[in-house]
């Protein structure tokens, strides 16, 4: 269940929390920093591009 939640969050909301999250899943390390709008837009573009590939 933790893996499914981690992958879902990595796709739909790849942002680190403002405060450190306890027990974060392994995908959390690849999330963008809270408040970094430029990095967020770049990450979303990367995810959209990856979704288009077969």
mmCIF entry with sequence, helices, sheets and N, C-alpha, C, O atoms, coordinates in Angstrom:
data_MODEL
# 
_entry.id   MODEL 
# 
_entity.id                         1 
_entity.type                       polymer 
_entity.pdbx_number_of_molecules   1 
# 
_entity_poly.entity_id                      1 
_entity_poly.type                           'polypeptide(L)' 
_entity_poly.nstd_linkage                   no 
_entity_poly.nstd_monomer                   no 
_entity_poly.pdbx_seq_one_letter_code       
;(UNK)(UNK)(UNK)(UNK)(UNK)(UNK)(UNK)(UNK)(UNK)(UNK)(UNK)(UNK)(UNK)(UNK)(UNK)(UNK)
(UNK)(UNK)(UNK)(UNK)(UNK)(UNK)(UNK)(UNK)(UNK)(UNK)(UNK)(UNK)(UNK)(UNK)(UNK)(UNK)
(UNK)(UNK)(UNK)(UNK)(UNK)(UNK)(UNK)(UNK)(UNK)(UNK)(UNK)(UNK)(UNK)(UNK)(UNK)(UNK)
(UNK)(UNK)(UNK)(UNK)(UNK)(UNK)
;
_entity_poly.pdbx_seq_one_letter_code_can   XXXXXXXXXXXXXXXXXXXXXXXXXXXXXXXXXXXXXXXXXXXXXXXXXXXXXX 
_entity_poly.pdbx_strand_id                 A 
# 
loop_
_entity_poly_seq.entity_id 
_entity_poly_seq.num 
_entity_poly_seq.mon_id 
_entity_poly_seq.hetero 
1 1  UNK n 
1 2  UNK n 
1 3  UNK n 
1 4  UNK n 
1 5  UNK n 
1 6  UNK n 
1 7  UNK n 
1 8  UNK n 
1 9  UNK n 
1 10 UNK n 
1 11 UNK n 
1 12 UNK n 
1 13 UNK n 
1 14 UNK n 
1 15 UNK n 
1 16 UNK n 
1 17 UNK n 
1 18 UNK n 
1 19 UNK n 
1 20 UNK n 
1 21 UNK n 
1 22 UNK n 
1 23 UNK n 
1 24 UNK n 
1 25 UNK n 
1 26 UNK n 
1 27 UNK n 
1 28 UNK n 
1 29 UNK n 
1 30 UNK n 
1 31 UNK n 
1 32 UNK n 
1 33 UNK n 
1 34 UNK n 
1 35 UNK n 
1 36 UNK n 
1 37 UNK n 
1 38 UNK n 
1 39 UNK n 
1 40 UNK n 
1 41 UNK n 
1 42 UNK n 
1 43 UNK n 
1 44 UNK n 
1 45 UNK n 
1 46 UNK n 
1 47 UNK n 
1 48 UNK n 
1 49 UNK n 
1 50 UNK n 
1 51 UNK n 
1 52 UNK n 
1 53 UNK n 
1 54 UNK n 
# 
_struct_asym.id          A 
_struct_asym.entity_id   1 
# 
loop_
_struct_conf.conf_type_id 
_struct_conf.id 
_struct_conf.pdbx_PDB_helix_id 
_struct_conf.beg_label_comp_id 
_struct_conf.beg_label_asym_id 
_struct_conf.beg_label_seq_id 
_struct_conf.pdbx_beg_PDB_ins_code 
_struct_conf.end_label_comp_id 
_struct_conf.end_label_asym_id 
_struct_conf.end_label_seq_id 
_struct_conf.pdbx_end_PDB_ins_code 
_struct_conf.beg_auth_comp_id 
_struct_conf.beg_auth_asym_id 
_struct_conf.beg_auth_seq_id 
_struct_conf.end_auth_comp_id 
_struct_conf.end_auth_asym_id 
_struct_conf.end_auth_seq_id 
_struct_conf.pdbx_PDB_helix_class 
_struct_conf.details 
_struct_conf.pdbx_PDB_helix_length 
HELX_P HELX_P1 AA1 UNK A 2  ? UNK A 12 ? UNK A 2  UNK A 12 1 ? 11 
HELX_P HELX_P2 AA2 UNK A 26 ? UNK A 30 ? UNK A 26 UNK A 30 5 ? 5  
HELX_P HELX_P3 AA3 UNK A 37 ? UNK A 52 ? UNK A 37 UNK A 52 1 ? 16 
# 
_struct_conf_type.id          HELX_P 
_struct_conf_type.criteria    ? 
_struct_conf_type.reference   ? 
# 
loop_
_atom_site.group_PDB 
_atom_site.id 
_atom_site.type_symbol 
_atom_site.label_atom_id 
_atom_site.label_alt_id 
_atom_site.label_comp_id 
_atom_site.label_asym_id 
_atom_site.label_entity_id 
_atom_site.label_seq_id 
_atom_site.pdbx_PDB_ins_code 
_atom_site.Cartn_x 
_atom_site.Cartn_y 
_atom_site.Cartn_z 
_atom_site.occupancy 
_atom_site.B_iso_or_equiv 
_atom_site.pdbx_formal_charge 
_atom_site.auth_seq_id 
_atom_site.auth_comp_id 
_atom_site.auth_asym_id 
_atom_site.auth_atom_id 
_atom_site.pdbx_PDB_model_num 
ATOM 1   N N  . UNK A 1 1  ? 0.819  -1.179 0.000   1.00 0.00 ? 1  UNK A N  1 
ATOM 2   C CA . UNK A 1 1  ? 0.000  0.000  0.000   1.00 0.00 ? 1  UNK A CA 1 
ATOM 3   C C  . UNK A 1 1  ? 0.870  1.253  0.000   1.00 0.00 ? 1  UNK A C  1 
ATOM 4   O O  . UNK A 1 1  ? 0.555  2.234  -0.674  1.00 0.00 ? 1  UNK A O  1 
ATOM 5   N N  . UNK A 1 2  ? 1.946  1.217  0.745   1.00 0.00 ? 2  UNK A N  1 
ATOM 6   C CA . UNK A 1 2  ? 2.867  2.357  0.818   1.00 0.00 ? 2  UNK A CA 1 
ATOM 7   C C  . UNK A 1 2  ? 3.467  2.657  -0.553  1.00 0.00 ? 2  UNK A C  1 
ATOM 8   O O  . UNK A 1 2  ? 3.619  3.822  -0.919  1.00 0.00 ? 2  UNK A O  1 
ATOM 9   N N  . UNK A 1 3  ? 3.806  1.622  -1.308  1.00 0.00 ? 3  UNK A N  1 
ATOM 10  C CA . UNK A 1 3  ? 4.372  1.786  -2.648  1.00 0.00 ? 3  UNK A CA 1 
ATOM 11  C C  . UNK A 1 3  ? 3.362  2.433  -3.595  1.00 0.00 ? 3  UNK A C  1 
ATOM 12  O O  . UNK A 1 3  ? 3.714  3.329  -4.361  1.00 0.00 ? 3  UNK A O  1 
ATOM 13  N N  . UNK A 1 4  ? 2.137  1.990  -3.544  1.00 0.00 ? 4  UNK A N  1 
ATOM 14  C CA . UNK A 1 4  ? 1.090  2.564  -4.398  1.00 0.00 ? 4  UNK A CA 1 
ATOM 15  C C  . UNK A 1 4  ? 0.886  4.037  -4.050  1.00 0.00 ? 4  UNK A C  1 
ATOM 16  O O  . UNK A 1 4  ? 0.800  4.879  -4.943  1.00 0.00 ? 4  UNK A O  1 
ATOM 17  N N  . UNK A 1 5  ? 0.810  4.342  -2.785  1.00 0.00 ? 5  UNK A N  1 
ATOM 18  C CA . UNK A 1 5  ? 0.637  5.731  -2.353  1.00 0.00 ? 5  UNK A CA 1 
ATOM 19  C C  . UNK A 1 5  ? 1.825  6.586  -2.788  1.00 0.00 ? 5  UNK A C  1 
ATOM 20  O O  . UNK A 1 5  ? 1.641  7.716  -3.241  1.00 0.00 ? 5  UNK A O  1 
ATOM 21  N N  . UNK A 1 6  ? 3.036  6.058  -2.654  1.00 0.00 ? 6  UNK A N  1 
ATOM 22  C CA . UNK A 1 6  ? 4.226  6.789  -3.052  1.00 0.00 ? 6  UNK A CA 1 
ATOM 23  C C  . UNK A 1 6  ? 4.260  7.082  -4.540  1.00 0.00 ? 6  UNK A C  1 
ATOM 24  O O  . UNK A 1 6  ? 4.587  8.195  -4.952  1.00 0.00 ? 6  UNK A O  1 
ATOM 25  N N  . UNK A 1 7  ? 3.925  6.093  -5.340  1.00 0.00 ? 7  UNK A N  1 
ATOM 26  C CA . UNK A 1 7  ? 3.913  6.301  -6.801  1.00 0.00 ? 7  UNK A CA 1 
ATOM 27  C C  . UNK A 1 7  ? 2.812  7.272  -7.217  1.00 0.00 ? 7  UNK A C  1 
ATOM 28  O O  . UNK A 1 7  ? 3.005  8.093  -8.113  1.00 0.00 ? 7  UNK A O  1 
ATOM 29  N N  . UNK A 1 8  ? 1.670  7.172  -6.567  1.00 0.00 ? 8  UNK A N  1 
ATOM 30  C CA . UNK A 1 8  ? 0.566  8.082  -6.879  1.00 0.00 ? 8  UNK A CA 1 
ATOM 31  C C  . UNK A 1 8  ? 0.957  9.514  -6.540  1.00 0.00 ? 8  UNK A C  1 
ATOM 32  O O  . UNK A 1 8  ? 0.751  10.425 -7.343  1.00 0.00 ? 8  UNK A O  1 
ATOM 33  N N  . UNK A 1 9  ? 1.510  9.709  -5.372  1.00 0.00 ? 9  UNK A N  1 
ATOM 34  C CA . UNK A 1 9  ? 1.929  11.050 -4.955  1.00 0.00 ? 9  UNK A CA 1 
ATOM 35  C C  . UNK A 1 9  ? 3.048  11.569 -5.848  1.00 0.00 ? 9  UNK A C  1 
ATOM 36  O O  . UNK A 1 9  ? 3.090  12.761 -6.153  1.00 0.00 ? 9  UNK A O  1 
ATOM 37  N N  . UNK A 1 10 ? 3.953  10.696 -6.272  1.00 0.00 ? 10 UNK A N  1 
ATOM 38  C CA . UNK A 1 10 ? 5.054  11.109 -7.148  1.00 0.00 ? 10 UNK A CA 1 
ATOM 39  C C  . UNK A 1 10 ? 4.536  11.654 -8.469  1.00 0.00 ? 10 UNK A C  1 
ATOM 40  O O  . UNK A 1 10 ? 5.157  12.536 -9.062  1.00 0.00 ? 10 UNK A O  1 
ATOM 41  N N  . UNK A 1 11 ? 3.406  11.139 -8.933  1.00 0.00 ? 11 UNK A N  1 
ATOM 42  C CA . UNK A 1 11 ? 2.836  11.610 -10.195 1.00 0.00 ? 11 UNK A CA 1 
ATOM 43  C C  . UNK A 1 11 ? 1.957  12.837 -10.000 1.00 0.00 ? 11 UNK A C  1 
ATOM 44  O O  . UNK A 1 11 ? 2.090  13.815 -10.735 1.00 0.00 ? 11 UNK A O  1 
ATOM 45  N N  . UNK A 1 12 ? 1.068  12.797 -9.026  1.00 0.00 ? 12 UNK A N  1 
ATOM 46  C CA . UNK A 1 12 ? 0.058  13.844 -8.888  1.00 0.00 ? 12 UNK A CA 1 
ATOM 47  C C  . UNK A 1 12 ? 0.506  15.031 -8.053  1.00 0.00 ? 12 UNK A C  1 
ATOM 48  O O  . UNK A 1 12 ? -0.002 16.134 -8.254  1.00 0.00 ? 12 UNK A O  1 
ATOM 49  N N  . UNK A 1 13 ? 1.413  14.855 -7.148  1.00 0.00 ? 13 UNK A N  1 
ATOM 50  C CA . UNK A 1 13 ? 1.805  15.959 -6.267  1.00 0.00 ? 13 UNK A CA 1 
ATOM 51  C C  . UNK A 1 13 ? 3.248  15.791 -5.810  1.00 0.00 ? 13 UNK A C  1 
ATOM 52  O O  . UNK A 1 13 ? 3.490  15.528 -4.632  1.00 0.00 ? 13 UNK A O  1 
ATOM 53  N N  . UNK A 1 14 ? 4.217  15.938 -6.725  1.00 0.00 ? 14 UNK A N  1 
ATOM 54  C CA . UNK A 1 14 ? 5.621  15.713 -6.361  1.00 0.00 ? 14 UNK A CA 1 
ATOM 55  C C  . UNK A 1 14 ? 6.267  16.903 -5.643  1.00 0.00 ? 14 UNK A C  1 
ATOM 56  O O  . UNK A 1 14 ? 7.279  17.430 -6.103  1.00 0.00 ? 14 UNK A O  1 
ATOM 57  N N  . UNK A 1 15 ? 5.688  17.320 -4.529  1.00 0.00 ? 15 UNK A N  1 
ATOM 58  C CA . UNK A 1 15 ? 6.206  18.450 -3.760  1.00 0.00 ? 15 UNK A CA 1 
ATOM 59  C C  . UNK A 1 15 ? 6.517  17.981 -2.341  1.00 0.00 ? 15 UNK A C  1 
ATOM 60  O O  . UNK A 1 15 ? 5.711  17.298 -1.708  1.00 0.00 ? 15 UNK A O  1 
ATOM 61  N N  . UNK A 1 16 ? 7.698  18.357 -1.854  1.00 0.00 ? 16 UNK A N  1 
ATOM 62  C CA . UNK A 1 16 ? 8.039  18.047 -0.467  1.00 0.00 ? 16 UNK A CA 1 
ATOM 63  C C  . UNK A 1 16 ? 7.214  18.938 0.451   1.00 0.00 ? 16 UNK A C  1 
ATOM 64  O O  . UNK A 1 16 ? 6.876  20.065 0.088   1.00 0.00 ? 16 UNK A O  1 
ATOM 65  N N  . UNK A 1 17 ? 6.898  18.451 1.608   1.00 0.00 ? 17 UNK A N  1 
ATOM 66  C CA . UNK A 1 17 ? 6.138  19.219 2.587   1.00 0.00 ? 17 UNK A CA 1 
ATOM 67  C C  . UNK A 1 17 ? 6.990  20.354 3.133   1.00 0.00 ? 17 UNK A C  1 
ATOM 68  O O  . UNK A 1 17 ? 8.218  20.270 3.124   1.00 0.00 ? 17 UNK A O  1 
ATOM 69  N N  . UNK A 1 18 ? 6.344  21.418 3.609   1.00 0.00 ? 18 UNK A N  1 
ATOM 70  C CA . UNK A 1 18 ? 7.063  22.547 4.193   1.00 0.00 ? 18 UNK A CA 1 
ATOM 71  C C  . UNK A 1 18 ? 7.866  22.081 5.414   1.00 0.00 ? 18 UNK A C  1 
ATOM 72  O O  . UNK A 1 18 ? 8.982  22.546 5.648   1.00 0.00 ? 18 UNK A O  1 
ATOM 73  N N  . UNK A 1 19 ? 7.288  21.165 6.180   1.00 0.00 ? 19 UNK A N  1 
ATOM 74  C CA . UNK A 1 19 ? 7.983  20.577 7.327   1.00 0.00 ? 19 UNK A CA 1 
ATOM 75  C C  . UNK A 1 19 ? 8.371  19.162 6.952   1.00 0.00 ? 19 UNK A C  1 
ATOM 76  O O  . UNK A 1 19 ? 7.667  18.507 6.184   1.00 0.00 ? 19 UNK A O  1 
ATOM 77  N N  . UNK A 1 20 ? 9.478  18.685 7.483   1.00 0.00 ? 20 UNK A N  1 
ATOM 78  C CA . UNK A 1 20 ? 9.958  17.344 7.165   1.00 0.00 ? 20 UNK A CA 1 
ATOM 79  C C  . UNK A 1 20 ? 8.898  16.293 7.491   1.00 0.00 ? 20 UNK A C  1 
ATOM 80  O O  . UNK A 1 20 ? 8.329  16.275 8.583   1.00 0.00 ? 20 UNK A O  1 
ATOM 81  N N  . UNK A 1 21 ? 8.648  15.423 6.522   1.00 0.00 ? 21 UNK A N  1 
ATOM 82  C CA . UNK A 1 21 ? 7.656  14.368 6.696   1.00 0.00 ? 21 UNK A CA 1 
ATOM 83  C C  . UNK A 1 21 ? 8.290  13.155 7.379   1.00 0.00 ? 21 UNK A C  1 
ATOM 84  O O  . UNK A 1 21 ? 9.354  12.688 6.975   1.00 0.00 ? 21 UNK A O  1 
ATOM 85  N N  . UNK A 1 22 ? 7.635  12.668 8.393   1.00 0.00 ? 22 UNK A N  1 
ATOM 86  C CA . UNK A 1 22 ? 8.117  11.475 9.088   1.00 0.00 ? 22 UNK A CA 1 
ATOM 87  C C  . UNK A 1 22 ? 7.765  10.244 8.273   1.00 0.00 ? 22 UNK A C  1 
ATOM 88  O O  . UNK A 1 22 ? 6.642  10.129 7.783   1.00 0.00 ? 22 UNK A O  1 
ATOM 89  N N  . UNK A 1 23 ? 8.697  9.331  8.121   1.00 0.00 ? 23 UNK A N  1 
ATOM 90  C CA . UNK A 1 23 ? 8.442  8.077  7.434   1.00 0.00 ? 23 UNK A CA 1 
ATOM 91  C C  . UNK A 1 23 ? 8.157  8.229  5.950   1.00 0.00 ? 23 UNK A C  1 
ATOM 92  O O  . UNK A 1 23 ? 7.324  7.512  5.396   1.00 0.00 ? 23 UNK A O  1 
ATOM 93  N N  . UNK A 1 24 ? 8.841  9.151  5.315   1.00 0.00 ? 24 UNK A N  1 
ATOM 94  C CA . UNK A 1 24 ? 8.608  9.405  3.888   1.00 0.00 ? 24 UNK A CA 1 
ATOM 95  C C  . UNK A 1 24 ? 9.003  8.190  3.047   1.00 0.00 ? 24 UNK A C  1 
ATOM 96  O O  . UNK A 1 24 ? 9.955  7.483  3.377   1.00 0.00 ? 24 UNK A O  1 
ATOM 97  N N  . UNK A 1 25 ? 8.268  7.954  1.961   1.00 0.00 ? 25 UNK A N  1 
ATOM 98  C CA . UNK A 1 25 ? 8.550  6.840  1.056   1.00 0.00 ? 25 UNK A CA 1 
ATOM 99  C C  . UNK A 1 25 ? 9.762  7.177  0.185   1.00 0.00 ? 25 UNK A C  1 
ATOM 100 O O  . UNK A 1 25 ? 10.205 8.325  0.155   1.00 0.00 ? 25 UNK A O  1 
ATOM 101 N N  . UNK A 1 26 ? 10.296 6.185  -0.519  1.00 0.00 ? 26 UNK A N  1 
ATOM 102 C CA . UNK A 1 26 ? 11.526 6.380  -1.297  1.00 0.00 ? 26 UNK A CA 1 
ATOM 103 C C  . UNK A 1 26 ? 11.366 7.368  -2.450  1.00 0.00 ? 26 UNK A C  1 
ATOM 104 O O  . UNK A 1 26 ? 12.350 7.968  -2.881  1.00 0.00 ? 26 UNK A O  1 
ATOM 105 N N  . UNK A 1 27 ? 10.163 7.548  -2.948  1.00 0.00 ? 27 UNK A N  1 
ATOM 106 C CA . UNK A 1 27 ? 9.931  8.487  -4.046  1.00 0.00 ? 27 UNK A CA 1 
ATOM 107 C C  . UNK A 1 27 ? 10.051 9.942  -3.580  1.00 0.00 ? 27 UNK A C  1 
ATOM 108 O O  . UNK A 1 27 ? 10.302 10.840 -4.384  1.00 0.00 ? 27 UNK A O  1 
ATOM 109 N N  . UNK A 1 28 ? 9.874  10.158 -2.305  1.00 0.00 ? 28 UNK A N  1 
ATOM 110 C CA . UNK A 1 28 ? 9.878  11.498 -1.723  1.00 0.00 ? 28 UNK A CA 1 
ATOM 111 C C  . UNK A 1 28 ? 11.180 12.254 -2.003  1.00 0.00 ? 28 UNK A C  1 
ATOM 112 O O  . UNK A 1 28 ? 11.169 13.476 -2.151  1.00 0.00 ? 28 UNK A O  1 
ATOM 113 N N  . UNK A 1 29 ? 12.276 11.545 -2.074  1.00 0.00 ? 29 UNK A N  1 
ATOM 114 C CA . UNK A 1 29 ? 13.571 12.192 -2.305  1.00 0.00 ? 29 UNK A CA 1 
ATOM 115 C C  . UNK A 1 29 ? 13.634 12.893 -3.659  1.00 0.00 ? 29 UNK A C  1 
ATOM 116 O O  . UNK A 1 29 ? 14.399 13.844 -3.821  1.00 0.00 ? 29 UNK A O  1 
ATOM 117 N N  . UNK A 1 30 ? 12.849 12.444 -4.628  1.00 0.00 ? 30 UNK A N  1 
ATOM 118 C CA . UNK A 1 30 ? 12.829 13.049 -5.947  1.00 0.00 ? 30 UNK A CA 1 
ATOM 119 C C  . UNK A 1 30 ? 11.822 14.171 -6.105  1.00 0.00 ? 30 UNK A C  1 
ATOM 120 O O  . UNK A 1 30 ? 11.705 14.738 -7.191  1.00 0.00 ? 30 UNK A O  1 
ATOM 121 N N  . UNK A 1 31 ? 11.095 14.507 -5.054  1.00 0.00 ? 31 UNK A N  1 
ATOM 122 C CA . UNK A 1 31 ? 10.103 15.568 -5.118  1.00 0.00 ? 31 UNK A CA 1 
ATOM 123 C C  . UNK A 1 31 ? 10.792 16.930 -5.101  1.00 0.00 ? 31 UNK A C  1 
ATOM 124 O O  . UNK A 1 31 ? 11.921 17.054 -4.626  1.00 0.00 ? 31 UNK A O  1 
ATOM 125 N N  . UNK A 1 32 ? 10.109 17.950 -5.620  1.00 0.00 ? 32 UNK A N  1 
ATOM 126 C CA . UNK A 1 32 ? 10.670 19.300 -5.615  1.00 0.00 ? 32 UNK A CA 1 
ATOM 127 C C  . UNK A 1 32 ? 10.425 19.953 -4.264  1.00 0.00 ? 32 UNK A C  1 
ATOM 128 O O  . UNK A 1 32 ? 9.505  19.582 -3.535  1.00 0.00 ? 32 UNK A O  1 
ATOM 129 N N  . UNK A 1 33 ? 11.257 20.922 -3.946  1.00 0.00 ? 33 UNK A N  1 
ATOM 130 C CA . UNK A 1 33 ? 11.152 21.607 -2.663  1.00 0.00 ? 33 UNK A CA 1 
ATOM 131 C C  . UNK A 1 33 ? 9.872  22.431 -2.590  1.00 0.00 ? 33 UNK A C  1 
ATOM 132 O O  . UNK A 1 33 ? 9.431  22.993 -3.592  1.00 0.00 ? 33 UNK A O  1 
ATOM 133 N N  . UNK A 1 34 ? 9.292  22.498 -1.428  1.00 0.00 ? 34 UNK A N  1 
ATOM 134 C CA . UNK A 1 34 ? 8.103  23.298 -1.183  1.00 0.00 ? 34 UNK A CA 1 
ATOM 135 C C  . UNK A 1 34 ? 8.396  24.753 -1.548  1.00 0.00 ? 34 UNK A C  1 
ATOM 136 O O  . UNK A 1 34 ? 9.390  25.317 -1.090  1.00 0.00 ? 34 UNK A O  1 
ATOM 137 N N  . UNK A 1 35 ? 7.545  25.359 -2.361  1.00 0.00 ? 35 UNK A N  1 
ATOM 138 C CA . UNK A 1 35 ? 7.706  26.760 -2.727  1.00 0.00 ? 35 UNK A CA 1 
ATOM 139 C C  . UNK A 1 35 ? 8.543  27.009 -3.964  1.00 0.00 ? 35 UNK A C  1 
ATOM 140 O O  . UNK A 1 35 ? 8.674  28.158 -4.386  1.00 0.00 ? 35 UNK A O  1 
ATOM 141 N N  . UNK A 1 36 ? 9.116  25.974 -4.562  1.00 0.00 ? 36 UNK A N  1 
ATOM 142 C CA . UNK A 1 36 ? 9.957  26.138 -5.756  1.00 0.00 ? 36 UNK A CA 1 
ATOM 143 C C  . UNK A 1 36 ? 9.093  25.943 -7.002  1.00 0.00 ? 36 UNK A C  1 
ATOM 144 O O  . UNK A 1 36 ? 9.043  24.852 -7.572  1.00 0.00 ? 36 UNK A O  1 
ATOM 145 N N  . UNK A 1 37 ? 8.419  27.008 -7.414  1.00 0.00 ? 37 UNK A N  1 
ATOM 146 C CA . UNK A 1 37 ? 7.457  26.937 -8.520  1.00 0.00 ? 37 UNK A CA 1 
ATOM 147 C C  . UNK A 1 37 ? 8.120  26.568 -9.844  1.00 0.00 ? 37 UNK A C  1 
ATOM 148 O O  . UNK A 1 37 ? 7.551  25.809 -10.627 1.00 0.00 ? 37 UNK A O  1 
ATOM 149 N N  . UNK A 1 38 ? 9.308  27.093 -10.101 1.00 0.00 ? 38 UNK A N  1 
ATOM 150 C CA . UNK A 1 38 ? 9.991  26.785 -11.362 1.00 0.00 ? 38 UNK A CA 1 
ATOM 151 C C  . UNK A 1 38 ? 10.329 25.299 -11.468 1.00 0.00 ? 38 UNK A C  1 
ATOM 152 O O  . UNK A 1 38 ? 10.113 24.680 -12.510 1.00 0.00 ? 38 UNK A O  1 
ATOM 153 N N  . UNK A 1 39 ? 10.857 24.734 -10.388 1.00 0.00 ? 39 UNK A N  1 
ATOM 154 C CA . UNK A 1 39 ? 11.198 23.313 -10.380 1.00 0.00 ? 39 UNK A CA 1 
ATOM 155 C C  . UNK A 1 39 ? 9.930  22.460 -10.501 1.00 0.00 ? 39 UNK A C  1 
ATOM 156 O O  . UNK A 1 39 ? 9.948  21.402 -11.130 1.00 0.00 ? 39 UNK A O  1 
ATOM 157 N N  . UNK A 1 40 ? 8.846  22.919 -9.906  1.00 0.00 ? 40 UNK A N  1 
ATOM 158 C CA . UNK A 1 40 ? 7.582  22.186 -9.992  1.00 0.00 ? 40 UNK A CA 1 
ATOM 159 C C  . UNK A 1 40 ? 7.101  22.126 -11.441 1.00 0.00 ? 40 UNK A C  1 
ATOM 160 O O  . UNK A 1 40 ? 6.737  21.058 -11.933 1.00 0.00 ? 40 UNK A O  1 
ATOM 161 N N  . UNK A 1 41 ? 7.101  23.276 -12.124 1.00 0.00 ? 41 UNK A N  1 
ATOM 162 C CA . UNK A 1 41 ? 6.656  23.300 -13.520 1.00 0.00 ? 41 UNK A CA 1 
ATOM 163 C C  . UNK A 1 41 ? 7.536  22.416 -14.395 1.00 0.00 ? 41 UNK A C  1 
ATOM 164 O O  . UNK A 1 41 ? 7.039  21.741 -15.296 1.00 0.00 ? 41 UNK A O  1 
ATOM 165 N N  . UNK A 1 42 ? 8.837  22.416 -14.134 1.00 0.00 ? 42 UNK A N  1 
ATOM 166 C CA . UNK A 1 42 ? 9.761  21.571 -14.893 1.00 0.00 ? 42 UNK A CA 1 
ATOM 167 C C  . UNK A 1 42 ? 9.450  20.092 -14.643 1.00 0.00 ? 42 UNK A C  1 
ATOM 168 O O  . UNK A 1 42 ? 9.436  19.294 -15.580 1.00 0.00 ? 42 UNK A O  1 
ATOM 169 N N  . UNK A 1 43 ? 9.205  19.732 -13.403 1.00 0.00 ? 43 UNK A N  1 
ATOM 170 C CA . UNK A 1 43 ? 8.918  18.334 -13.050 1.00 0.00 ? 43 UNK A CA 1 
ATOM 171 C C  . UNK A 1 43 ? 7.613  17.865 -13.685 1.00 0.00 ? 43 UNK A C  1 
ATOM 172 O O  . UNK A 1 43 ? 7.530  16.738 -14.173 1.00 0.00 ? 43 UNK A O  1 
ATOM 173 N N  . UNK A 1 44 ? 6.601  18.718 -13.680 1.00 0.00 ? 44 UNK A N  1 
ATOM 174 C CA . UNK A 1 44 ? 5.325  18.363 -14.296 1.00 0.00 ? 44 UNK A CA 1 
ATOM 175 C C  . UNK A 1 44 ? 5.511  18.151 -15.792 1.00 0.00 ? 44 UNK A C  1 
ATOM 176 O O  . UNK A 1 44 ? 4.952  17.211 -16.358 1.00 0.00 ? 44 UNK A O  1 
ATOM 177 N N  . UNK A 1 45 ? 6.293  19.017 -16.441 1.00 0.00 ? 45 UNK A N  1 
ATOM 178 C CA . UNK A 1 45 ? 6.573  18.864 -17.877 1.00 0.00 ? 45 UNK A CA 1 
ATOM 179 C C  . UNK A 1 45 ? 7.272  17.528 -18.144 1.00 0.00 ? 45 UNK A C  1 
ATOM 180 O O  . UNK A 1 45 ? 6.959  16.858 -19.128 1.00 0.00 ? 45 UNK A O  1 
ATOM 181 N N  . UNK A 1 46 ? 8.204  17.138 -17.290 1.00 0.00 ? 46 UNK A N  1 
ATOM 182 C CA . UNK A 1 46 ? 8.912  15.862 -17.431 1.00 0.00 ? 46 UNK A CA 1 
ATOM 183 C C  . UNK A 1 46 ? 7.935  14.694 -17.301 1.00 0.00 ? 46 UNK A C  1 
ATOM 184 O O  . UNK A 1 46 ? 8.007  13.734 -18.069 1.00 0.00 ? 46 UNK A O  1 
ATOM 185 N N  . UNK A 1 47 ? 7.026  14.773 -16.335 1.00 0.00 ? 47 UNK A N  1 
ATOM 186 C CA . UNK A 1 47 ? 6.048  13.708 -16.139 1.00 0.00 ? 47 UNK A CA 1 
ATOM 187 C C  . UNK A 1 47 ? 5.097  13.598 -17.329 1.00 0.00 ? 47 UNK A C  1 
ATOM 188 O O  . UNK A 1 47 ? 4.752  12.498 -17.759 1.00 0.00 ? 47 UNK A O  1 
ATOM 189 N N  . UNK A 1 48 ? 4.682  14.740 -17.849 1.00 0.00 ? 48 UNK A N  1 
ATOM 190 C CA . UNK A 1 48 ? 3.802  14.721 -19.025 1.00 0.00 ? 48 UNK A CA 1 
ATOM 191 C C  . UNK A 1 48 ? 4.506  14.111 -20.229 1.00 0.00 ? 48 UNK A C  1 
ATOM 192 O O  . UNK A 1 48 ? 3.906  13.337 -20.974 1.00 0.00 ? 48 UNK A O  1 
ATOM 193 N N  . UNK A 1 49 ? 5.762  14.450 -20.420 1.00 0.00 ? 49 UNK A N  1 
ATOM 194 C CA . UNK A 1 49 ? 6.545  13.901 -21.539 1.00 0.00 ? 49 UNK A CA 1 
ATOM 195 C C  . UNK A 1 49 ? 6.705  12.392 -21.385 1.00 0.00 ? 49 UNK A C  1 
ATOM 196 O O  . UNK A 1 49 ? 6.557  11.649 -22.355 1.00 0.00 ? 49 UNK A O  1 
ATOM 197 N N  . UNK A 1 50 ? 7.006  11.940 -20.173 1.00 0.00 ? 50 UNK A N  1 
ATOM 198 C CA . UNK A 1 50 ? 7.172  10.509 -19.937 1.00 0.00 ? 50 UNK A CA 1 
ATOM 199 C C  . UNK A 1 50 ? 5.858  9.751  -20.172 1.00 0.00 ? 50 UNK A C  1 
ATOM 200 O O  . UNK A 1 50 ? 5.869  8.608  -20.629 1.00 0.00 ? 50 UNK A O  1 
ATOM 201 N N  . UNK A 1 51 ? 4.740  10.390 -19.862 1.00 0.00 ? 51 UNK A N  1 
ATOM 202 C CA . UNK A 1 51 ? 3.441  9.745  -20.055 1.00 0.00 ? 51 UNK A CA 1 
ATOM 203 C C  . UNK A 1 51 ? 3.102  9.578  -21.531 1.00 0.00 ? 51 UNK A C  1 
ATOM 204 O O  . UNK A 1 51 ? 2.332  8.688  -21.892 1.00 0.00 ? 51 UNK A O  1 
ATOM 205 N N  . UNK A 1 52 ? 3.661  10.413 -22.376 1.00 0.00 ? 52 UNK A N  1 
ATOM 206 C CA . UNK A 1 52 ? 3.387  10.330 -23.808 1.00 0.00 ? 52 UNK A CA 1 
ATOM 207 C C  . UNK A 1 52 ? 4.164  9.215  -24.503 1.00 0.00 ? 52 UNK A C  1 
ATOM 208 O O  . UNK A 1 52 ? 3.780  8.763  -25.581 1.00 0.00 ? 52 UNK A O  1 
ATOM 209 N N  . UNK A 1 53 ? 5.248  8.778  -23.887 1.00 0.00 ? 53 UNK A N  1 
ATOM 210 C CA . UNK A 1 53 ? 6.066  7.720  -24.473 1.00 0.00 ? 53 UNK A CA 1 
ATOM 211 C C  . UNK A 1 53 ? 5.388  6.367  -24.305 1.00 0.00 ? 53 UNK A C  1 
ATOM 212 O O  . UNK A 1 53 ? 4.816  6.080  -23.253 1.00 0.00 ? 53 UNK A O  1 
ATOM 213 N N  . UNK A 1 54 ? 5.453  5.536  -25.343 1.00 0.00 ? 54 UNK A N  1 
ATOM 214 C CA . UNK A 1 54 ? 4.819  4.205  -25.231 1.00 0.00 ? 54 UNK A CA 1 
ATOM 215 C C  . UNK A 1 54 ? 5.546  3.285  -24.287 1.00 0.00 ? 54 UNK A C  1 
ATOM 216 O O  . UNK A 1 54 ? 5.130  2.142  -24.095 1.00 0.00 ? 54 UNK A O  1 
# 
